[in-house]
Amino acid sequence: MCHGEEETILHALVTCPRAVQIWNTVLSTSDIYQETREDFFSWVQGIFESTSHDMRAKVATLCWGIWKARNEKVWNNKISSVNGVLSSAVSYLTQWKSTQSRFFEALPQAGCAEDGAMSWVKPHEDSVKINVDAALFREHDLFGSGLVARDSNGGLIQARTILKEGKVTVEMAEAMSIKEALSWIEESQWSEVVLESDCLVAVQAIRSKVKMRSPFGLVIEECRNKLLSLNNVSLLFVRRSANMTAHYVAKMSYSFPGRVFDRENVPIEIKNVLMTDLMI
């Protein structure tokens, strides 16, 4: 990878300058360069003995990501960016945690056979897939929405950020984000659309016929009406791991409010997450 030293396991996974860039995001310099680093096993044993369970999982997954990037270079002559390796590893770890958690085992059915996807899947030909997510910025009394539209090849059509003022619950922010996505679909006049959200509460509420006398219920009612008028739209629930790009765009809404990104001006961070979706 760096052509600077003989390739040992320790060098490839830990001390190579490219690997160090990745480790700098989660470990201190002293942890990376432990004094007693005779080999990789000694290094990882030292890390595991001094860190939490979550950090051990992150270290193991980042080792996997670095090795995967190394093999891409050796066998396919493809160079992976630091952000690309991080995104791939974090996405993989998120999926693994989801499958291991009791929440995943006990999660009720959302009412549709296509619900519950663990990873992002391309829509079929001549259709558009929109992923939507919300983010709360409680310290500023703001909340944001991230909308991402992709074509049947997985290519980006557009990504949008929306930022609004107000103290709202997570469920309210998610419902309002779905409402924004439905309005976007209506404006764009796409012929067939799959709309995906990782908020099971909002998806189930929209599908239900129960009248709710609350601000949340009013937003849900608006979503139901819009969905009825758009007979070409399917609303699905997916896991967070299948909604990572929209999640990332929603987080960006605070720094980049009211922005529209397409293939020409999409930030490299979003592009990396989009590519990760296609690799899984």
Secondary structure as UniProt FT lines:
FT   HELIX           9..10
FT   HELIX           11..15
FT   HELIX           17..23
FT   TURN            24..26
FT   HELIX           29..32
FT   TURN            35..36
FT   HELIX           40..50
FT   HELIX           53..76
FT   HELIX           82..100
FT   HELIX           102..106
FT   TURN            113..114
FT   TURN            125..126
FT   STRAND          128..137
FT   HELIX           138..140
FT   STRAND          142..150
FT   TURN            152..153
FT   STRAND          156..165
FT   HELIX           170..188
FT   STRAND          193..197
FT   HELIX           200..207
FT   HELIX           215..229
FT   TURN            231..232
FT   STRAND          233..238
FT   HELIX           240..242
FT   HELIX           244..252
FT   TURN            253..255
FT   TURN            257..258
FT   STRAND          260..261
FT   TURN            263..265
FT   HELIX           268..279
//
